[in-house]
Every structure is written in structure tokens, then in C-alpha cells.
């Protein structure tokens, strides 16, 4: 519910939903708590409360890793990459995106893998590296037989791409 509120740009309701989840999973252990603090980190990021975002996302990443939830860990790393972008830290953003791609590789969450790869390609300063990552996005779509018109992430056109 909190994620839906975030998509609707309703930070207050998202925060309330994640806080309710945190109440249900109050101990700072386990995957339920990780999902709750990840959501709170996304809300803090949306509200430009960067120190709160960093604290929540750090805990969420640790708990996801401890709970061996690669999909959640990758999602948290995508949020961490957004945080680094907001803070003007391109190298840290790139590192978080590379880690997210590694989490999603082969875990069955192809839509998240495509999202992470597209973000990584966009973040690449090296045009050749970006082209290689875009090729991986296209290969992933081809492996899954996603029709061209249904492909959300696309290589931008232009000479550097």
C-alpha cells in the first residue's frame, strides 16, 4: 500500500502505511522490518530528508542481505542509487546500480533487472560501456520474448548510444 501511495505522490499516506508495517514488524530484524524501513527510506528520499533516507536504506539493505532476499536487496540498492544521484555522487550511484544489477541477475525479477540495467546504462560516463549495458537490456527482452511495443526501457537514440 505504501508503494502505491508513493507512486501517487502521497508521501504522508505512504509514510503512515510504512509506519504501520513497522509497528507490525517492530524488531529491527527480518524481512518484514526490511520492507518497512525500505519504504520509509523511499519516503524520506522523496521528501529530500537525505540523512533519514540513508539511515533507513542502510538498515533495509543490511536486513535484506541477512535475510537472503536478493530482490529486496536489489530494490533497496536502486533507492540507494537515487539517493546518491540526489546528493551529486555519481561514482557511488554507479556502484549501487552495479550491485543492484548483480542482485537481480538470474533471480526471476526480470522487470527489475531491466530497470537496473537501464539506470546503469544511463549512469555510465563511458559510451562504450553504456552501449554494452543497453545490449544486455535488449538481450533480456529478447530472452523473455517481450514484444518491441511493450519494452519500457529503451536505448536512447543518438551517436553516443
PyMOL commands that set and color helices and strands:
alter all, ss='L'
color gray80, all
select helices_A, chain A and resi 2-7+11-24+30-46+50-66+70-86+90-104+110-123+127-143+148-150
alter helices_A, ss='H'
color red, helices_A
deselect
rebuild
show_as cartoon
